[in-house]
Amino acid sequence: MKLIQTILAFVVTLGTLVTIHELGHYIAARLCGVKVLRFSVGMGRVIFSRKLGKDQTEWAISLLPLGGYVKMLDSREQDVSDIPAEDLPREFCRQSVWKRIVIVAAGPVANFLLAIALYAALYVYGIPEPVAKIRVPSSTSVAYQAGLRHGDLISAINGKAIQSWSEVHWELMQRALEKNNAEISVVRVASDRLDQPIQRVIELPLKSLESKDLEGDFMSQLGFSLARPPAILGDILPGGPASLAGLKKGDQVLSVNHEPVLDGLAFTEKVNASAGQSLTLRVQRNGHEFEVITTPVAEEVNGTKIGRLKIQMMLAPEMMVVQTGLIASLGKSVQKTWDTSIVSIKMLWKMVVGEVSLKNITGPLTIADYAGQTSRVGLVSFLSFMALISISLGVMNLLPIPVLDGGHLLYYSLEVLTGKPVSERITEIAQRAGVALLMAIMAVAFFNDIARLMS
């Protein structure tokens, strides 16, 4: 069932994004007076088509699902000598350079508009997000040395208000790409002054991060991550080590072998690493503290022995719903789309200059995998993923590579500057080079996809 859901999610994602992209070209062409001969979702041999409208445009589905195209009346691709005289003014190459620019740019613009619409709808509906509360397990980490502490709630970064954990990650990544430090405003609650939270501004150094650090979990490298709940025990399996030691649901573990426990995740990690070893637990129950001794049983998982106390632990982070009004959500979604596009361009440039590994190039297999994963999480996650891929598709198509929309925009920009079109000879050479470059990128993407799935 997972495979079927993954395939369906991939088809819906790619089909929607390609259709929207090509609709951008189609609508712009019609508005500019260009005759459209065929609108195809997919490439290669046509497997289904229907002619509609005054122009009898052929609406088609083609065999290969990786792409699509809008075929216009174009003298570069067909003989127009036998075209009716009234249709000649509607031929693509006879349009002004500005109309051609509009028609070509409309595809990527449509992808950006789709992302804006999806994000705006999600912000209005409300997106469940982890609260921007941090976990700082090590006193030797960069985060701790800068002044951040476990349990701090981040309220702003460089003066920009923060609501959720994803916003923390996004803002810090942008600062790290620019190699600028981040000023983090936090709300801290002291254990002895719960009713009087402290406001602090802490400068987190990011200049030490290398570009390659951004390929992984760079926040963990700085020494902090998403906060987890305290080590409060959930359901306890009868007959298990925890049950035999007298532990009960609702007990909070304060320390293990006289070392303080940071949270439920730290307790779980300690138990997992202690198969067959006796553990002394300091436990709090109804305001009273006591100690118990228990020994995790060993269970083999993927060839490794893991300690188990047969307890259900609550490790899910504290959640909130990020929700805004319609007008605010539109502004927020435009900013999100813009920021994502800029970060994508910066990452691409860092790949070109060798600062970031080519392993970050992904292809259809990875897209399909994540489409399946997000669809299983829920509609909100799936639509967020679709918006992100729509932005990526828009950015990719604007790259100045011949055969892509960006390559054609480059030709037309040169025509605007020089006053004459780029020669057919130069265009032909550039097209061949563009195809070769695109094939190389696709080969790298497929290799990375296969390597990631196998690992």
URGIJO-V934414 format. One record per backbone hydrogen bond with DSSP energy under -0.5 kcal/mol. CO is the residue of the C=O (numbers start at 1). NH is the residue of the N-H. If there is no record, write none. Layout:
BEGIN
co,nh
CO,NH
CO,NH
END
This chain:
BEGIN
co,nh
1,5
2,6
3,7
4,8
5,9
6,10
7,11
8,12
9,13
10,14
11,15
12,16
13,17
14,18
15,19
16,20
17,21
18,22
19,23
20,24
21,25
22,26
23,27
24,28
25,29
26,30
27,31
28,32
29,34
30,33
35,37
35,73
37,58
38,71
39,60
40,42
40,69
41,62
43,64
45,63
48,61
50,59
52,57
53,56
57,52
57,59
58,39
58,60
59,50
60,41
61,47
61,48
63,65
64,43
65,67
67,42
69,40
69,71
70,72
71,37
71,38
72,74
73,92
74,77
74,78
78,80
80,83
84,87
84,88
85,88
85,89
87,90
88,91
90,35
91,94
92,95
96,100
97,101
98,102
99,103
100,104
101,105
102,106
104,107
104,108
105,109
106,110
107,111
108,112
109,113
110,114
111,115
112,116
113,117
114,118
115,119
116,120
117,121
118,122
119,123
120,124
121,125
122,126
123,324
126,128
127,322
129,320
130,165
131,133
132,154
133,227
134,151
135,137
135,225
138,141
141,145
142,146
143,147
143,148
144,147
149,152
152,134
152,154
153,187
155,162
156,185
157,160
159,161
160,157
163,132
164,168
165,169
166,170
167,171
168,172
169,173
170,174
171,175
172,176
173,177
174,178
175,180
176,179
182,184
182,204
183,158
183,185
184,186
184,202
185,155
185,156
186,188
186,200
187,153
188,190
188,198
190,193
193,190
193,196
198,188
200,186
202,184
202,204
203,205
204,182
206,209
210,213
210,214
211,214
212,215
213,216
216,218
217,220
217,221
218,222
219,223
219,224
220,223
222,143
225,135
229,264
230,232
231,233
231,253
232,314
233,250
235,312
237,240
240,244
241,245
242,247
243,246
248,251
251,233
251,253
252,254
252,284
254,261
255,282
256,259
259,256
260,262
263,267
264,268
265,269
266,270
267,271
268,272
269,273
271,274
272,307
274,277
277,296
279,281
279,294
280,257
280,258
281,283
281,292
282,254
282,255
283,290
284,252
285,288
288,285
290,283
292,281
294,279
296,276
297,308
299,301
299,306
301,304
304,301
306,299
308,297
309,242
310,237
311,313
312,234
313,315
318,131
320,129
320,322
321,323
322,127
325,329
326,330
327,331
328,332
329,333
330,334
331,335
332,336
333,337
334,338
335,339
336,340
337,341
338,342
339,343
340,344
341,345
342,346
343,347
344,348
345,349
346,350
347,351
348,352
349,353
350,355
350,356
351,354
357,360
358,361
360,362
363,367
364,368
365,369
366,370
367,371
368,372
369,373
370,374
371,375
372,376
373,377
374,378
374,382
378,382
379,383
380,384
381,385
382,386
383,387
384,388
385,389
386,390
387,391
388,392
389,393
390,394
391,395
392,396
393,397
394,398
395,398
396,399
397,406
399,401
400,402
401,404
401,407
404,407
404,408
405,409
406,410
407,411
408,412
409,413
410,414
411,415
412,416
413,417
414,418
415,419
423,427
424,428
425,429
426,430
427,431
428,432
429,433
430,434
431,435
432,436
433,437
434,438
435,439
436,440
437,441
438,442
439,443
440,444
441,445
442,446
443,447
444,448
445,363
445,449
446,450
447,451
448,452
449,453
450,454
451,455
END
